[in-house]
Amino acid sequence: MTNARGLSTLAAAALVVSALAGCSEDPASTTTPTESPSSLTPSSGATTEPPSDSELAEEAASQVVTDYIATVDRLRKDRKEPLGELKAVAIGGELAAQEIFTRNQRKAGNRQTGDTDVVDVVVQSVNLDNSDPQAGKLPTVQLDVCWDVSGGDVLDRDGNSIVSADRPERGWTRYTVVNHTWKKHPDDGWRVATSQDLEKAPCSAA
């Protein structure tokens, strides 16, 4: 989920300042993965069998991260957009960090232009244990997103860019996505709980 020129943590690594400073903690981040990293691209040998719960969780979590990034972009570009929209895509520490950072950017008169491009999404783990949500045992998906903010900028109230000339335009961020309402909303109950920029080579241009 976070900083300015493109999106949440992306902005942290690429734009103004590190709003999330690495990320927020959430009980779900301590759950034990039940599956290994996997690609979201269907294999050529895919069968007609219905997707498993894990596959559905991967798809839903990937979609909410994409929606989260788009929401952050929109809120950073238009100060008239209500911050309440974040609640549909984020929760806990991630939600609070984004609300604070975006509110401060608006007060400073800073405005984002352009959008963050999601280049690649790699699922790292899926854990659908829902035995004790209050203790952090709830459905959790961790995934890495490669982002590109080359098409965006951050302007001050006078219209001048405040983005460093040597900022990286591509990088990776790891998101933890959780579902506190799994029993009632297994498909649309997912929210971004934490995000953390990763120190690894950016993905190549496609």
Beta strands, then each sheet from edge to edge (+ up, - down):
strand 1: 38-39
strand 2: 111-113
strand 3: 117-127
strand 4: 140-148
strand 5: 153-155
strand 6: 170-179
strand 7: 190-198
sheet 1: 1+ 3- 4+ 6- 7+
sheet 2: 2+ 5-
end
